[in-house]
């Protein structure tokens, strides 16, 4: 296994009958991602707002959520 990578922060996690949903924030860009896994598969996509732009979380200079 490679070095530990702390680029992403998991900010939300929930389990349901259809699988697991998580929201991850990229510490370098602030972009939010939705990760869904169920059974033997999973997928990752960018969270977008009503205008189709990526949702960006504000971060401080150390990569912590404001």
PDB file with SEQRES, HELIX, SHEET and CRYST1 records, atoms N, CA, C and O in Angstrom:
SEQRES   1 A   66  UNK UNK UNK UNK UNK UNK UNK UNK UNK UNK UNK UNK UNK          
SEQRES   2 A   66  UNK UNK UNK UNK UNK UNK UNK UNK UNK UNK UNK UNK UNK          
SEQRES   3 A   66  UNK UNK UNK UNK UNK UNK UNK UNK UNK UNK UNK UNK UNK          
SEQRES   4 A   66  UNK UNK UNK UNK UNK UNK UNK UNK UNK UNK UNK UNK UNK          
SEQRES   5 A   66  UNK UNK UNK UNK UNK UNK UNK UNK UNK UNK UNK UNK UNK          
SEQRES   6 A   66  UNK                                                          
SHEET    1 AA1 4 UNK A   8  UNK A  16  0                                        
SHEET    2 AA1 4 UNK A  19  UNK A  26 -1                                        
SHEET    3 AA1 4 UNK A  32  UNK A  38 -1                                        
SHEET    4 AA1 4 UNK A  41  UNK A  46 -1                                        
CRYST1    1.000    1.000    1.000  90.00  90.00  90.00 P 1           1          
ATOM      1  N   UNK A   1       0.837  -1.182   0.000  1.00  0.00           N  
ATOM      2  CA  UNK A   1       0.000   0.000   0.000  1.00  0.00           C  
ATOM      3  C   UNK A   1       0.879   1.242   0.000  1.00  0.00           C  
ATOM      4  O   UNK A   1       1.946   1.248   0.613  1.00  0.00           O  
ATOM      5  N   UNK A   2       0.444   2.279  -0.675  1.00  0.00           N  
ATOM      6  CA  UNK A   2       1.195   3.520  -0.777  1.00  0.00           C  
ATOM      7  C   UNK A   2       1.085   4.368   0.478  1.00  0.00           C  
ATOM      8  O   UNK A   2       0.507   3.953   1.483  1.00  0.00           O  
ATOM      9  N   UNK A   3       1.646   5.555   0.398  1.00  0.00           N  
ATOM     10  CA  UNK A   3       1.606   6.470   1.534  1.00  0.00           C  
ATOM     11  C   UNK A   3       0.172   6.902   1.819  1.00  0.00           C  
ATOM     12  O   UNK A   3      -0.699   6.843   0.951  1.00  0.00           O  
ATOM     13  N   UNK A   4      -0.047   7.331   3.041  1.00  0.00           N  
ATOM     14  CA  UNK A   4      -1.377   7.791   3.425  1.00  0.00           C  
ATOM     15  C   UNK A   4      -1.699   9.078   2.677  1.00  0.00           C  
ATOM     16  O   UNK A   4      -0.879   9.995   2.635  1.00  0.00           O  
ATOM     17  N   UNK A   5      -2.884   9.149   2.090  1.00  0.00           N  
ATOM     18  CA  UNK A   5      -3.300  10.315   1.323  1.00  0.00           C  
ATOM     19  C   UNK A   5      -4.456  10.988   2.048  1.00  0.00           C  
ATOM     20  O   UNK A   5      -5.516  10.389   2.224  1.00  0.00           O  
ATOM     21  N   UNK A   6      -4.253  12.224   2.464  1.00  0.00           N  
ATOM     22  CA  UNK A   6      -5.280  12.967   3.194  1.00  0.00           C  
ATOM     23  C   UNK A   6      -5.914  14.051   2.339  1.00  0.00           C  
ATOM     24  O   UNK A   6      -6.381  15.060   2.869  1.00  0.00           O  
ATOM     25  N   UNK A   7      -5.940  13.862   1.033  1.00  0.00           N  
ATOM     26  CA  UNK A   7      -6.466  14.902   0.153  1.00  0.00           C  
ATOM     27  C   UNK A   7      -7.964  15.099   0.339  1.00  0.00           C  
ATOM     28  O   UNK A   7      -8.449  16.219   0.180  1.00  0.00           O  
ATOM     29  N   UNK A   8      -8.711  14.051   0.670  1.00  0.00           N  
ATOM     30  CA  UNK A   8     -10.163  14.139   0.770  1.00  0.00           C  
ATOM     31  C   UNK A   8     -10.635  13.998   2.213  1.00  0.00           C  
ATOM     32  O   UNK A   8     -10.044  13.273   3.012  1.00  0.00           O  
ATOM     33  N   UNK A   9     -11.728  14.718   2.526  1.00  0.00           N  
ATOM     34  CA  UNK A   9     -12.361  14.659   3.838  1.00  0.00           C  
ATOM     35  C   UNK A   9     -13.772  14.116   3.634  1.00  0.00           C  
ATOM     36  O   UNK A   9     -14.512  14.629   2.795  1.00  0.00           O  
ATOM     37  N   UNK A  10     -14.153  13.090   4.386  1.00  0.00           N  
ATOM     38  CA  UNK A  10     -15.536  12.606   4.332  1.00  0.00           C  
ATOM     39  C   UNK A  10     -16.355  13.469   5.285  1.00  0.00           C  
ATOM     40  O   UNK A  10     -16.079  13.510   6.484  1.00  0.00           O  
ATOM     41  N   UNK A  11     -17.371  14.163   4.749  1.00  0.00           N  
ATOM     42  CA  UNK A  11     -18.169  15.081   5.560  1.00  0.00           C  
ATOM     43  C   UNK A  11     -19.569  14.559   5.835  1.00  0.00           C  
ATOM     44  O   UNK A  11     -20.273  15.110   6.681  1.00  0.00           O  
ATOM     45  N   UNK A  12     -19.992  13.503   5.136  1.00  0.00           N  
ATOM     46  CA  UNK A  12     -21.317  12.922   5.363  1.00  0.00           C  
ATOM     47  C   UNK A  12     -21.280  11.444   5.005  1.00  0.00           C  
ATOM     48  O   UNK A  12     -20.615  11.039   4.052  1.00  0.00           O  
ATOM     49  N   UNK A  13     -22.010  10.640   5.787  1.00  0.00           N  
ATOM     50  CA  UNK A  13     -22.077   9.191   5.553  1.00  0.00           C  
ATOM     51  C   UNK A  13     -23.451   8.702   5.983  1.00  0.00           C  
ATOM     52  O   UNK A  13     -23.921   9.037   7.070  1.00  0.00           O  
ATOM     53  N   UNK A  14     -24.093   7.916   5.137  1.00  0.00           N  
ATOM     54  CA  UNK A  14     -25.365   7.297   5.519  1.00  0.00           C  
ATOM     55  C   UNK A  14     -25.515   5.955   4.810  1.00  0.00           C  
ATOM     56  O   UNK A  14     -25.093   5.783   3.667  1.00  0.00           O  
ATOM     57  N   UNK A  15     -26.126   5.015   5.519  1.00  0.00           N  
ATOM     58  CA  UNK A  15     -26.409   3.693   4.966  1.00  0.00           C  
ATOM     59  C   UNK A  15     -27.898   3.571   4.736  1.00  0.00           C  
ATOM     60  O   UNK A  15     -28.696   4.084   5.520  1.00  0.00           O  
ATOM     61  N   UNK A  16     -28.274   2.902   3.676  1.00  0.00           N  
ATOM     62  CA  UNK A  16     -29.676   2.651   3.368  1.00  0.00           C  
ATOM     63  C   UNK A  16     -29.834   1.285   2.752  1.00  0.00           C  
ATOM     64  O   UNK A  16     -28.857   0.556   2.586  1.00  0.00           O  
ATOM     65  N   UNK A  17     -31.059   0.933   2.412  1.00  0.00           N  
ATOM     66  CA  UNK A  17     -31.306  -0.392   1.844  1.00  0.00           C  
ATOM     67  C   UNK A  17     -30.649  -0.551   0.478  1.00  0.00           C  
ATOM     68  O   UNK A  17     -30.355  -1.669   0.054  1.00  0.00           O  
ATOM     69  N   UNK A  18     -30.418   0.568  -0.214  1.00  0.00           N  
ATOM     70  CA  UNK A  18     -29.820   0.475  -1.553  1.00  0.00           C  
ATOM     71  C   UNK A  18     -28.301   0.607  -1.551  1.00  0.00           C  
ATOM     72  O   UNK A  18     -27.673   0.491  -2.603  1.00  0.00           O  
ATOM     73  N   UNK A  19     -27.700   0.849  -0.385  1.00  0.00           N  
ATOM     74  CA  UNK A  19     -26.247   0.974  -0.327  1.00  0.00           C  
ATOM     75  C   UNK A  19     -25.809   2.097   0.590  1.00  0.00           C  
ATOM     76  O   UNK A  19     -26.538   2.501   1.496  1.00  0.00           O  
ATOM     77  N   UNK A  20     -24.621   2.590   0.344  1.00  0.00           N  
ATOM     78  CA  UNK A  20     -24.007   3.634   1.160  1.00  0.00           C  
ATOM     79  C   UNK A  20     -23.817   4.893   0.326  1.00  0.00           C  
ATOM     80  O   UNK A  20     -23.379   4.829  -0.822  1.00  0.00           O  
ATOM     81  N   UNK A  21     -24.150   6.037   0.912  1.00  0.00           N  
ATOM     82  CA  UNK A  21     -23.925   7.337   0.281  1.00  0.00           C  
ATOM     83  C   UNK A  21     -22.973   8.142   1.152  1.00  0.00           C  
ATOM     84  O   UNK A  21     -23.126   8.187   2.373  1.00  0.00           O  
ATOM     85  N   UNK A  22     -21.995   8.774   0.525  1.00  0.00           N  
ATOM     86  CA  UNK A  22     -21.035   9.601   1.244  1.00  0.00           C  
ATOM     87  C   UNK A  22     -20.756  10.872   0.447  1.00  0.00           C  
ATOM     88  O   UNK A  22     -20.767  10.862  -0.784  1.00  0.00           O  
ATOM     89  N   UNK A  23     -20.509  11.958   1.163  1.00  0.00           N  
ATOM     90  CA  UNK A  23     -20.064  13.202   0.544  1.00  0.00           C  
ATOM     91  C   UNK A  23     -18.608  13.411   0.961  1.00  0.00           C  
ATOM     92  O   UNK A  23     -18.278  13.373   2.147  1.00  0.00           O  
ATOM     93  N   UNK A  24     -17.751  13.631  -0.028  1.00  0.00           N  
ATOM     94  CA  UNK A  24     -16.329  13.856   0.196  1.00  0.00           C  
ATOM     95  C   UNK A  24     -15.955  15.238  -0.333  1.00  0.00           C  
ATOM     96  O   UNK A  24     -16.478  15.669  -1.361  1.00  0.00           O  
ATOM     97  N   UNK A  25     -15.055  15.936   0.362  1.00  0.00           N  
ATOM     98  CA  UNK A  25     -14.569  17.248  -0.068  1.00  0.00           C  
ATOM     99  C   UNK A  25     -13.076  17.145  -0.364  1.00  0.00           C  
ATOM    100  O   UNK A  25     -12.304  16.621   0.440  1.00  0.00           O  
ATOM    101  N   UNK A  26     -12.687  17.649  -1.520  1.00  0.00           N  
ATOM    102  CA  UNK A  26     -11.282  17.700  -1.926  1.00  0.00           C  
ATOM    103  C   UNK A  26     -10.611  18.854  -1.181  1.00  0.00           C  
ATOM    104  O   UNK A  26     -11.019  20.004  -1.342  1.00  0.00           O  
ATOM    105  N   UNK A  27      -9.607  18.575  -0.384  1.00  0.00           N  
ATOM    106  CA  UNK A  27      -8.928  19.613   0.407  1.00  0.00           C  
ATOM    107  C   UNK A  27      -8.190  20.631  -0.452  1.00  0.00           C  
ATOM    108  O   UNK A  27      -7.979  21.759  -0.007  1.00  0.00           O  
ATOM    109  N   UNK A  28      -7.795  20.272  -1.654  1.00  0.00           N  
ATOM    110  CA  UNK A  28      -7.042  21.200  -2.507  1.00  0.00           C  
ATOM    111  C   UNK A  28      -7.951  22.145  -3.275  1.00  0.00           C  
ATOM    112  O   UNK A  28      -7.597  23.306  -3.479  1.00  0.00           O  
ATOM    113  N   UNK A  29      -9.116  21.672  -3.707  1.00  0.00           N  
ATOM    114  CA  UNK A  29      -9.999  22.491  -4.540  1.00  0.00           C  
ATOM    115  C   UNK A  29     -11.296  22.893  -3.848  1.00  0.00           C  
ATOM    116  O   UNK A  29     -11.928  23.866  -4.258  1.00  0.00           O  
ATOM    117  N   UNK A  30     -11.713  22.160  -2.798  1.00  0.00           N  
ATOM    118  CA  UNK A  30     -12.978  22.416  -2.124  1.00  0.00           C  
ATOM    119  C   UNK A  30     -14.175  21.797  -2.825  1.00  0.00           C  
ATOM    120  O   UNK A  30     -15.300  21.936  -2.344  1.00  0.00           O  
ATOM    121  N   UNK A  31     -13.967  21.118  -3.947  1.00  0.00           N  
ATOM    122  CA  UNK A  31     -15.058  20.509  -4.710  1.00  0.00           C  
ATOM    123  C   UNK A  31     -15.658  19.338  -3.928  1.00  0.00           C  
ATOM    124  O   UNK A  31     -14.934  18.541  -3.331  1.00  0.00           O  
ATOM    125  N   UNK A  32     -17.008  19.248  -3.940  1.00  0.00           N  
ATOM    126  CA  UNK A  32     -17.735  18.177  -3.258  1.00  0.00           C  
ATOM    127  C   UNK A  32     -18.048  17.044  -4.224  1.00  0.00           C  
ATOM    128  O   UNK A  32     -18.405  17.278  -5.379  1.00  0.00           O  
ATOM    129  N   UNK A  33     -17.911  15.813  -3.738  1.00  0.00           N  
ATOM    130  CA  UNK A  33     -18.187  14.619  -4.537  1.00  0.00           C  
ATOM    131  C   UNK A  33     -19.171  13.725  -3.799  1.00  0.00           C  
ATOM    132  O   UNK A  33     -19.115  13.601  -2.576  1.00  0.00           O  
ATOM    133  N   UNK A  34     -20.075  13.100  -4.552  1.00  0.00           N  
ATOM    134  CA  UNK A  34     -20.981  12.089  -4.015  1.00  0.00           C  
ATOM    135  C   UNK A  34     -20.423  10.728  -4.378  1.00  0.00           C  
ATOM    136  O   UNK A  34     -20.140  10.456  -5.545  1.00  0.00           O  
ATOM    137  N   UNK A  35     -20.262   9.866  -3.370  1.00  0.00           N  
ATOM    138  CA  UNK A  35     -19.829   8.486  -3.601  1.00  0.00           C  
ATOM    139  C   UNK A  35     -20.970   7.578  -3.176  1.00  0.00           C  
ATOM    140  O   UNK A  35     -21.467   7.690  -2.056  1.00  0.00           O  
ATOM    141  N   UNK A  36     -21.389   6.684  -4.055  1.00  0.00           N  
ATOM    142  CA  UNK A  36     -22.434   5.703  -3.742  1.00  0.00           C  
ATOM    143  C   UNK A  36     -21.874   4.319  -3.992  1.00  0.00           C  
ATOM    144  O   UNK A  36     -21.268   4.066  -5.033  1.00  0.00           O  
ATOM    145  N   UNK A  37     -22.075   3.422  -3.040  1.00  0.00           N  
ATOM    146  CA  UNK A  37     -21.687   2.025  -3.247  1.00  0.00           C  
ATOM    147  C   UNK A  37     -22.846   1.144  -2.828  1.00  0.00           C  
ATOM    148  O   UNK A  37     -23.544   1.417  -1.851  1.00  0.00           O  
ATOM    149  N   UNK A  38     -23.029   0.091  -3.585  1.00  0.00           N  
ATOM    150  CA  UNK A  38     -24.078  -0.873  -3.298  1.00  0.00           C  
ATOM    151  C   UNK A  38     -23.716  -2.209  -3.907  1.00  0.00           C  
ATOM    152  O   UNK A  38     -23.376  -2.291  -5.087  1.00  0.00           O  
ATOM    153  N   UNK A  39     -23.788  -3.254  -3.105  1.00  0.00           N  
ATOM    154  CA  UNK A  39     -23.434  -4.573  -3.621  1.00  0.00           C  
ATOM    155  C   UNK A  39     -21.985  -4.623  -4.034  1.00  0.00           C  
ATOM    156  O   UNK A  39     -21.092  -4.345  -3.234  1.00  0.00           O  
ATOM    157  N   UNK A  40     -21.748  -4.981  -5.291  1.00  0.00           N  
ATOM    158  CA  UNK A  40     -20.385  -5.118  -5.800  1.00  0.00           C  
ATOM    159  C   UNK A  40     -19.944  -3.935  -6.654  1.00  0.00           C  
ATOM    160  O   UNK A  40     -18.951  -4.037  -7.375  1.00  0.00           O  
ATOM    161  N   UNK A  41     -20.658  -2.820  -6.588  1.00  0.00           N  
ATOM    162  CA  UNK A  41     -20.295  -1.689  -7.439  1.00  0.00           C  
ATOM    163  C   UNK A  41     -20.324  -0.381  -6.658  1.00  0.00           C  
ATOM    164  O   UNK A  41     -20.807  -0.327  -5.527  1.00  0.00           O  
ATOM    165  N   UNK A  42     -19.807   0.652  -7.269  1.00  0.00           N  
ATOM    166  CA  UNK A  42     -19.804   1.970  -6.663  1.00  0.00           C  
ATOM    167  C   UNK A  42     -19.536   3.018  -7.724  1.00  0.00           C  
ATOM    168  O   UNK A  42     -19.118   2.703  -8.838  1.00  0.00           O  
ATOM    169  N   UNK A  43     -19.781   4.265  -7.365  1.00  0.00           N  
ATOM    170  CA  UNK A  43     -19.552   5.334  -8.319  1.00  0.00           C  
ATOM    171  C   UNK A  43     -19.286   6.648  -7.611  1.00  0.00           C  
ATOM    172  O   UNK A  43     -19.707   6.851  -6.473  1.00  0.00           O  
ATOM    173  N   UNK A  44     -18.584   7.536  -8.294  1.00  0.00           N  
ATOM    174  CA  UNK A  44     -18.210   8.829  -7.759  1.00  0.00           C  
ATOM    175  C   UNK A  44     -18.576   9.896  -8.781  1.00  0.00           C  
ATOM    176  O   UNK A  44     -18.292   9.739  -9.968  1.00  0.00           O  
ATOM    177  N   UNK A  45     -19.206  10.984  -8.330  1.00  0.00           N  
ATOM    178  CA  UNK A  45     -19.524  12.081  -9.246  1.00  0.00           C  
ATOM    179  C   UNK A  45     -19.443  13.410  -8.503  1.00  0.00           C  
ATOM    180  O   UNK A  45     -19.560  13.460  -7.278  1.00  0.00           O  
ATOM    181  N   UNK A  46     -19.244  14.464  -9.250  1.00  0.00           N  
ATOM    182  CA  UNK A  46     -19.182  15.814  -8.702  1.00  0.00           C  
ATOM    183  C   UNK A  46     -20.592  16.257  -8.327  1.00  0.00           C  
ATOM    184  O   UNK A  46     -21.534  16.042  -9.090  1.00  0.00           O  
ATOM    185  N   UNK A  47     -20.742  16.874  -7.156  1.00  0.00           N  
ATOM    186  CA  UNK A  47     -22.023  17.471  -6.763  1.00  0.00           C  
ATOM    187  C   UNK A  47     -22.126  18.833  -7.444  1.00  0.00           C  
ATOM    188  O   UNK A  47     -21.181  19.621  -7.413  1.00  0.00           O  
ATOM    189  N   UNK A  48     -23.283  19.107  -8.063  1.00  0.00           N  
ATOM    190  CA  UNK A  48     -23.472  20.375  -8.764  1.00  0.00           C  
ATOM    191  C   UNK A  48     -24.660  21.134  -8.188  1.00  0.00           C  
ATOM    192  O   UNK A  48     -25.559  20.544  -7.589  1.00  0.00           O  
ATOM    193  N   UNK A  49     -24.651  22.453  -8.379  1.00  0.00           N  
ATOM    194  CA  UNK A  49     -25.764  23.281  -7.929  1.00  0.00           C  
ATOM    195  C   UNK A  49     -26.810  23.387  -9.041  1.00  0.00           C  
ATOM    196  O   UNK A  49     -26.700  22.713 -10.065  1.00  0.00           O  
ATOM    197  N   UNK A  50     -27.818  24.230  -8.838  1.00  0.00           N  
ATOM    198  CA  UNK A  50     -28.913  24.365  -9.803  1.00  0.00           C  
ATOM    199  C   UNK A  50     -28.447  24.907 -11.157  1.00  0.00           C  
ATOM    200  O   UNK A  50     -29.110  24.689 -12.171  1.00  0.00           O  
ATOM    201  N   UNK A  51     -27.322  25.605 -11.179  1.00  0.00           N  
ATOM    202  CA  UNK A  51     -26.785  26.150 -12.430  1.00  0.00           C  
ATOM    203  C   UNK A  51     -25.820  25.196 -13.126  1.00  0.00           C  
ATOM    204  O   UNK A  51     -25.274  25.525 -14.179  1.00  0.00           O  
ATOM    205  N   UNK A  52     -25.607  24.024 -12.547  1.00  0.00           N  
ATOM    206  CA  UNK A  52     -24.697  23.047 -13.141  1.00  0.00           C  
ATOM    207  C   UNK A  52     -23.234  23.261 -12.794  1.00  0.00           C  
ATOM    208  O   UNK A  52     -22.355  22.641 -13.393  1.00  0.00           O  
ATOM    209  N   UNK A  53     -22.963  24.140 -11.825  1.00  0.00           N  
ATOM    210  CA  UNK A  53     -21.585  24.401 -11.399  1.00  0.00           C  
ATOM    211  C   UNK A  53     -21.248  23.515 -10.197  1.00  0.00           C  
ATOM    212  O   UNK A  53     -22.129  23.202  -9.396  1.00  0.00           O  
ATOM    213  N   UNK A  54     -19.982  23.109 -10.063  1.00  0.00           N  
ATOM    214  CA  UNK A  54     -19.597  22.271  -8.918  1.00  0.00           C  
ATOM    215  C   UNK A  54     -19.846  22.989  -7.593  1.00  0.00           C  
ATOM    216  O   UNK A  54     -19.621  24.194  -7.479  1.00  0.00           O  
ATOM    217  N   UNK A  55     -20.308  22.247  -6.603  1.00  0.00           N  
ATOM    218  CA  UNK A  55     -20.470  22.789  -5.256  1.00  0.00           C  
ATOM    219  C   UNK A  55     -19.092  22.811  -4.612  1.00  0.00           C  
ATOM    220  O   UNK A  55     -18.399  21.795  -4.561  1.00  0.00           O  
ATOM    221  N   UNK A  56     -18.705  23.984  -4.123  1.00  0.00           N  
ATOM    222  CA  UNK A  56     -17.377  24.160  -3.542  1.00  0.00           C  
ATOM    223  C   UNK A  56     -17.519  24.581  -2.087  1.00  0.00           C  
ATOM    224  O   UNK A  56     -18.209  25.550  -1.771  1.00  0.00           O  
ATOM    225  N   UNK A  57     -16.854  23.838  -1.206  1.00  0.00           N  
ATOM    226  CA  UNK A  57     -16.829  24.139   0.218  1.00  0.00           C  
ATOM    227  C   UNK A  57     -15.622  25.020   0.498  1.00  0.00           C  
ATOM    228  O   UNK A  57     -14.520  24.746   0.023  1.00  0.00           O  
ATOM    229  N   UNK A  58     -15.835  26.080   1.270  1.00  0.00           N  
ATOM    230  CA  UNK A  58     -14.726  26.973   1.618  1.00  0.00           C  
ATOM    231  C   UNK A  58     -13.802  26.287   2.615  1.00  0.00           C  
ATOM    232  O   UNK A  58     -14.257  25.673   3.581  1.00  0.00           O  
ATOM    233  N   UNK A  59     -12.504  26.399   2.371  1.00  0.00           N  
ATOM    234  CA  UNK A  59     -11.489  25.792   3.226  1.00  0.00           C  
ATOM    235  C   UNK A  59     -10.494  26.855   3.676  1.00  0.00           C  
ATOM    236  O   UNK A  59     -10.288  27.852   2.984  1.00  0.00           O  
ATOM    237  N   UNK A  60      -9.873  26.639   4.846  1.00  0.00           N  
ATOM    238  CA  UNK A  60      -8.813  27.550   5.270  1.00  0.00           C  
ATOM    239  C   UNK A  60      -7.490  27.137   4.627  1.00  0.00           C  
ATOM    240  O   UNK A  60      -7.447  26.189   3.844  1.00  0.00           O  
ATOM    241  N   UNK A  61      -6.416  27.846   4.957  1.00  0.00           N  
ATOM    242  CA  UNK A  61      -5.126  27.570   4.317  1.00  0.00           C  
ATOM    243  C   UNK A  61      -4.530  26.213   4.691  1.00  0.00           C  
ATOM    244  O   UNK A  61      -3.558  25.773   4.077  1.00  0.00           O  
ATOM    245  N   UNK A  62      -5.111  25.544   5.699  1.00  0.00           N  
ATOM    246  CA  UNK A  62      -4.637  24.221   6.115  1.00  0.00           C  
ATOM    247  C   UNK A  62      -5.524  23.098   5.588  1.00  0.00           C  
ATOM    248  O   UNK A  62      -5.322  21.935   5.938  1.00  0.00           O  
ATOM    249  N   UNK A  63      -6.506  23.434   4.747  1.00  0.00           N  
ATOM    250  CA  UNK A  63      -7.390  22.427   4.180  1.00  0.00           C  
ATOM    251  C   UNK A  63      -8.520  22.021   5.094  1.00  0.00           C  
ATOM    252  O   UNK A  63      -9.135  20.975   4.891  1.00  0.00           O  
ATOM    253  N   UNK A  64      -8.810  22.842   6.112  1.00  0.00           N  
ATOM    254  CA  UNK A  64      -9.914  22.547   7.027  1.00  0.00           C  
ATOM    255  C   UNK A  64     -11.157  23.309   6.587  1.00  0.00           C  
ATOM    256  O   UNK A  64     -11.063  24.429   6.086  1.00  0.00           O  
ATOM    257  N   UNK A  65     -12.314  22.698   6.777  1.00  0.00           N  
ATOM    258  CA  UNK A  65     -13.580  23.322   6.393  1.00  0.00           C  
ATOM    259  C   UNK A  65     -13.863  24.505   7.301  1.00  0.00           C  
ATOM    260  O   UNK A  65     -13.734  24.411   8.522  1.00  0.00           O  
ATOM    261  N   UNK A  66     -14.252  25.628   6.689  1.00  0.00           N  
ATOM    262  CA  UNK A  66     -14.594  26.835   7.457  1.00  0.00           C  
ATOM    263  C   UNK A  66     -15.999  26.753   7.997  1.00  0.00           C  
ATOM    264  O   UNK A  66     -16.458  27.678   8.666  1.00  0.00           O  
TER     265      UNK A  66                                                      
END                                                                             
